[in-house]
């Protein structure tokens, strides 16, 4: 009688236990240019004692997939090196990195000061959920260190910095703002996505001056890895970096308690992106300056906003932190904004954006494809706009296409706009 006739499956002889607990181990010594991708929830311990004594917080061992693997520890170490920090946390997005800092450092009754030109979702977060938790948020002028000084009070626990400012691209008086915060003993956090760890060293901006947390620059640097480190416009991730162990412990505790993990394949992509980060950043920087200068000569343009261009708001502040004896011409991200003259109605500006073929209508930046996005300033800003010309603003995020092709695309799109 056959096995089928006996009612047995033809595959019944396969031993599932042997497949799960097979004792083969690949030989050691394999090495390649790319970091291996380790995926795990469960991490196996050789003994109870080892389980009870392992410490993942100092990145010396592994306990659970959410707390780190060799892959995530490698990315954290490289990012800390990039920005000049010592401790790094990975989070699911740039916005979650901002939230991590706010939640870890602020309590009911505290105040946080935020630049008027900060990333919009940061404002939404603070004026929404954090306000419900009894945390006050106040705007300040990032171009005026004295305005910040006047607004710091005994309840101020955190000052956010952003360089350059979101959409309108003002470069803040970073040195002046940091000096005020250091003198008043207030913790500082910088959204350093624009600088990408390349334009300036965030933890060393003031030389020998030291904050309450021992930094000669910012205390915390936040980075949306979604942008330049990824470079592919195909993932979301953020990082929080510091040099201060006490801050790192507070941030890590929140990170652990709220389960803010990242996927191993996304970590792998960022690790690969870091290998070409400098080349891409510099190429997009060069292309953006070329196109920004081209648009300065267009009769329909009232103002070009790019920190590296003379006359742009905060240009001297940009020079102060990016230019040095070693690098006379500082770096800048491949992003700029243009204010078109008010003689062009809003519908004409929208039509201009839609006429572009290579520039796609989309948010974000730092990827291979150039992007364009119109904004309505009156809906974004509550502070003074005296340094901005009147008109309609359009932001350009430059990708890796040929500069000549992008300029030709802009020229075609500009047809029909009035001087």
Buried (B, 14 or more C-beta within 10 A) or exposed (E): EEEEEEEEEEEEEEEEEEEEEEEEEEEEEEEEEEBEBBEBEEBEBEEEEEEEEBEBBEBEBBBBBBBBBEBBBBBBEBBBBBBBBBBBBBBBBBBBBBBBBBBBBBEEEBBBBBBBBBBEBBBEBBEEEBEEEEBBBBBBBBBBBEBBBEBBEEEBBBBBBBBBBBBBBBBBBBBBBBBBBBEBEBBBBBBBBBBBBBBBBBBBBBEEBEBBBEBBBBBBBBBBBBBBBBBBBEBBBBBBBBBBEEBBEBBBEBBBEBEBBBBBEBBBBBBBBBEEBBEBBBBBBBBBBBBBEBBBEBEBBBBBBBBBBEEBBBBEBBBBBBBEEEEEEBBBBBBBBBBBBEEBEEEBBBBBBEBBEBBBEBEBBBBEBBBBBBBEBEEBBEBEBEBBBEBBBBBBBBBBBEBEEBBEBBEBBBEEBEE
